């Protein structure tokens, strides 16, 4: 499966299904948070070393003694990553504008490899140059949907700056969870409760309440699936007083709600997404590329997950998650086949359809058209059940195609795994 954000992964460990969001860059997440009153460090987005120099000079002039240059890619572990050029670290501290320019030159246009990108890495084309405040304490904060209760959930911890998955596994008692009534929204007493759990008092507790309200409002009004601030920091402000600031931020947006947010849609960075996933989105197909060799074409997310599980159970690995939805057309099925065949790792295809709203004969017709149009040579295993299945099986039987049928999901799965084991 694709990499999950820390908060979602921590919940997933408790058998709760995470959403699959559209991600945005850190600098974009901070722009959204700032709109809702959340304090973030001063900084500017840069695409050239010259822009980085100008941004750094402005920060130094404003009194910042330390700067940070941060690669903007959709992956965690940037600071510990290594560029394919050999330069180490996608997040670097420096003291002068000249240093910031040199760091930008080393990062921009180069590929950064982290624990989340895989060996192929990600090309860095954008940087965030920001002030690096004097951090006194690192905390953790996230807002996401608790799928078990269908309610918003605030998660906070005194253990900031580390993977929340580790905290959830080793010291779960250090994670504070507060459910929000969606009809009432985030309440001041909940802010005070979380602030107390984080050990914040006085003015910092008041700041925490305001910041929490802003983070929740960002999550709610942006239709986010997850807002994660790690670390949320207590810093020494320019006036010498302690301040609570979102030093790093990650936001995933519910792509089903993006039609309501043209401004957020404009933040989408296609260079950070798989070309096959982009192509699939043009046909309203839910596609995620995976690392296996058996391609799946399924209707319904639950059945798709079960299909991937049963392939794994019988000793192989799925090459993708592909949900054609409950009412796919022949053209969508054809498009799905073309996308599947664009992945050179695919060695066989498993079509698993349970027709409720879906008409099995529409799928069968689409399969026939797709195989003929693409000249498919790979093994194809098909299991159809449900609405109009008799007509669907007749269409396949009379098509003249070389394919393997499964009498049940388990039977079909075993057959498709056998084709790649040969």
ZIVEN-V702369 format. One record per residue. PSI is psi in radians with two decimals (none if undefined). Layout:
psi:PSI
psi:PSI
//
This chain:
psi:2.79
psi:2.85
psi:2.37
psi:2.62
psi:2.74
psi:-0.83
psi:-0.74
psi:-0.66
psi:-0.66
psi:-0.68
psi:-0.63
psi:-0.55
psi:-0.32
psi:0.42
psi:0.71
psi:2.32
psi:2.20
psi:2.78
psi:2.86
psi:1.71
psi:2.93
psi:2.20
psi:2.69
psi:2.94
psi:2.85
psi:-0.79
psi:-0.56
psi:-0.68
psi:-0.73
psi:-0.59
psi:-0.76
psi:-0.80
psi:-0.71
psi:-0.60
psi:-0.48
psi:0.39
psi:0.21
psi:2.25
psi:2.25
psi:2.73
psi:2.63
psi:2.51
psi:2.90
psi:2.67
psi:2.41
psi:2.49
psi:-0.05
psi:2.77
psi:-0.60
psi:-0.72
psi:-0.64
psi:-0.70
psi:-0.81
psi:-0.74
psi:-0.74
psi:-0.71
psi:-0.67
psi:-0.71
psi:-0.73
psi:-0.72
psi:-0.50
psi:-0.03
psi:0.07
psi:2.21
psi:-0.43
psi:2.50
psi:2.77
psi:2.38
psi:2.08
psi:2.12
psi:2.40
psi:1.70
psi:2.81
psi:1.18
psi:2.60
psi:3.06
psi:0.43
psi:-0.71
psi:-0.56
psi:0.06
psi:2.96
psi:2.33
psi:2.62
psi:-0.29
psi:-0.23
psi:-0.27
psi:2.32
psi:2.30
psi:2.10
psi:0.00
psi:2.09
psi:2.45
psi:2.61
psi:2.96
psi:-0.37
psi:2.81
psi:-0.62
psi:-0.70
psi:-0.71
psi:-0.70
psi:-0.76
psi:-0.71
psi:-0.71
psi:-0.71
psi:-0.58
psi:-0.43
psi:-0.80
psi:2.35
psi:0.06
psi:2.77
psi:2.18
psi:2.24
psi:2.16
psi:3.11
psi:-0.30
psi:-0.28
psi:-0.38
psi:3.03
psi:-0.35
psi:-0.45
psi:-3.06
psi:2.41
psi:2.25
psi:2.01
psi:-0.11
psi:2.48
psi:2.69
psi:2.09
psi:2.06
psi:2.89
psi:2.46
psi:1.74
psi:2.88
psi:1.83
psi:2.21
psi:-0.50
psi:2.40
psi:2.26
psi:3.10
psi:2.47
psi:2.43
psi:2.63
psi:2.28
psi:3.13
psi:2.17
psi:1.84
psi:-0.35
psi:-0.57
psi:-0.12
psi:0.65
psi:2.67
psi:2.57
psi:2.25
psi:2.24
psi:2.30
psi:2.73
psi:2.62
psi:-0.18
psi:1.29
psi:2.87
psi:0.02
psi:2.94
psi:2.19
psi:-0.41
psi:-0.68
psi:-0.71
psi:-0.76
psi:-0.59
psi:-0.75
psi:-0.70
psi:1.15
psi:-0.41
psi:-0.26
psi:0.04
psi:2.13
psi:2.30
psi:2.29
psi:2.01
psi:2.53
psi:2.30
psi:2.00
psi:-0.40
psi:-0.50
psi:-0.51
psi:-3.08
psi:2.23
psi:2.57
psi:-0.66
psi:-0.51
psi:-0.62
psi:-0.73
psi:-0.66
psi:-0.79
psi:-0.70
psi:-0.75
psi:-0.70
psi:-0.48
psi:-0.01
psi:0.37
psi:2.39
psi:2.87
psi:-2.30
psi:-0.61
psi:-0.62
psi:-0.70
psi:-0.75
psi:-0.69
psi:-0.77
psi:-0.76
psi:-0.77
psi:-0.76
psi:-0.74
psi:-0.68
psi:-0.70
psi:-0.76
psi:-0.73
psi:-0.65
psi:-0.86
psi:-0.81
psi:-0.90
psi:-0.43
psi:0.00
psi:0.83
psi:2.66
psi:-0.46
psi:2.34
psi:2.14
psi:2.22
psi:1.91
psi:1.75
psi:2.63
psi:2.12
psi:2.50
psi:2.08
psi:2.84
psi:1.99
psi:2.99
psi:-0.38
psi:0.06
psi:-0.10
psi:2.67
psi:2.40
psi:2.67
psi:2.08
psi:2.46
psi:1.66
psi:-0.58
psi:2.65
psi:2.53
psi:2.29
psi:2.28
psi:2.32
psi:2.46
psi:1.93
psi:-0.29
psi:-0.28
psi:0.06
psi:-0.43
psi:-0.34
psi:-0.12
psi:1.41
psi:-0.59
psi:-0.65
psi:-0.63
psi:-0.65
psi:-0.27
psi:-0.17
psi:2.23
psi:1.73
psi:-0.43
psi:-0.34
psi:-0.02
psi:2.71
psi:2.32
psi:-0.61
psi:-0.62
psi:-0.64
psi:-0.78
psi:-0.74
psi:-0.67
psi:-0.45
psi:-0.41
psi:0.27
psi:0.69
psi:2.39
psi:1.79
psi:2.32
psi:2.17
psi:2.38
psi:-2.99
psi:0.01
psi:-2.87
psi:-0.12
psi:1.99
psi:2.49
psi:2.37
psi:1.92
psi:2.71
psi:2.08
psi:2.28
psi:-0.69
psi:-0.77
psi:-0.62
psi:-0.75
psi:-0.75
psi:-0.63
psi:-0.76
psi:-0.68
psi:-0.73
psi:-0.53
psi:-0.78
psi:-0.68
psi:-0.64
psi:0.21
psi:0.16
psi:-3.07
psi:2.46
psi:2.53
psi:-0.24
psi:2.87
psi:2.12
psi:1.89
psi:2.00
psi:-0.04
psi:-3.14
psi:-0.21
psi:0.80
psi:2.55
psi:2.99
psi:-0.69
psi:-0.65
psi:-0.68
psi:-0.73
psi:-0.77
psi:-0.68
psi:-0.75
psi:-0.73
psi:-0.69
psi:-0.77
psi:-0.79
psi:-0.18
psi:-0.18
psi:1.93
psi:-0.26
psi:-0.26
psi:2.23
psi:-0.27
psi:2.81
psi:2.34
psi:1.96
psi:2.06
psi:1.81
psi:2.24
psi:1.88
psi:1.97
psi:-1.48
psi:-0.68
psi:2.35
psi:2.05
psi:-0.52
psi:-0.53
psi:-0.75
psi:-0.79
psi:-0.77
psi:-0.71
psi:-0.67
psi:-0.82
psi:-0.81
psi:-0.72
psi:-0.76
psi:-0.73
psi:-0.66
psi:-0.64
psi:-0.21
psi:0.75
psi:2.27
psi:-0.21
psi:2.72
psi:2.40
psi:2.10
psi:2.25
psi:2.30
psi:2.07
psi:2.38
psi:2.61
psi:-2.53
psi:2.06
psi:0.62
psi:-0.57
psi:-0.80
psi:-0.65
psi:-0.78
psi:-0.60
psi:-0.73
psi:-0.75
psi:-0.74
psi:-0.61
psi:0.01
psi:-0.38
psi:0.11
psi:2.62
psi:1.82
psi:2.89
psi:2.28
psi:2.63
psi:2.37
psi:-0.40
psi:2.99
psi:-0.76
psi:-0.74
psi:-0.80
psi:-0.69
psi:-0.77
psi:-0.67
psi:-0.72
psi:-0.59
psi:-0.66
psi:-0.56
psi:-0.55
psi:-0.21
psi:-0.21
psi:none
//
